[in-house]
Amino acid sequence: MSALELCNLSRQFDGLTAVDDVSFSVNPGKITGLIGPNGAGKTTVVNLISGFLLPTRGCIHLYGEDISRIEPAHVARKGIARTFQNIRLLKEASVLDNVVSGFHRHERSSWWSSLFGTPAARQETSEFREQAAELLSRFNMLQFANLPAGNLSYGHQRRVEMMRALATQPRLLLLDEPVAGMNDREADALGEIFKRLAKDGLAILLIEHNMRFVMSLCEELHVLDAGRLIASGEPYAVRAQAAVVAAYLGG
């Protein structure tokens, strides 16, 4: 079963079509790429999947369940996590606390228990901090655990955002330009982490302009242009298609 399936998905804004009859799937254990020139509709697709926008037509299924018209918080509870083009961190909070915040979707203790620091609530918080530290170690960020997140470099802040997304323990991870602003060495190190996540069974949809990075990671590639899907398939075959070349280079 596909982790994610888009079926004839469309979205209009005041009569203008931003996404037009798009259908494709994302499979567990795979990194699937979604690319296209600026304004192609990629972020609109991500916003539709994550519930920030509702489709004008079509539907979205997560492991067979229709999630087309539920609120973003409910989409997250179903097991979808995302990162954003613009980093959204708690800049004054520590790196560790930023990552811990992602685990709160799995809280068992009541608000009342947390407020009064009951033994159960303290135990749960301790468990979350241990799990957050494990993520930091996985991303080679443990040495920054107690620093304010806003003091980190751009690339390291990107990593914190990704760790927070993974702390929600998603079944599908949406990565919206995760290596924007990074050099090749930083991007490649992150790519190895994404490969390991996919190997562990996570479904990943990667939206990215860095074609070298996309080609090194993705097993399947979908190309949007002016809101329409113009190509799908194996990355190198897709990249060579005339319609894809024209979309990026003109002509």
URGI-V281935 format. One line per field, one symbol per residue. phi: phi as a letter, one per 40 degrees, with the letter a starting at -180 (. if undefined). A space follows every 50 residues. Layout:
BEGIN
phi->???
END
This chain:
BEGIN
phi->.ccbbbbfcbabbfgcccbbfcbabbbcgbbbcbbicdgchccccccccc gcbbccagabbbfgccbcbbcdcccccchbbabbdccbbcccccdccccd dccccbcbccdcccccgcdccccccccccccccccdcccfbccbdcccdc cccdcccdccccccccccfccbbbbcfcbdgcccccccccdccccccccc hccbbbbacccdcdccbccabbbbafgbcbaaicdccccccdccccccbg g
END
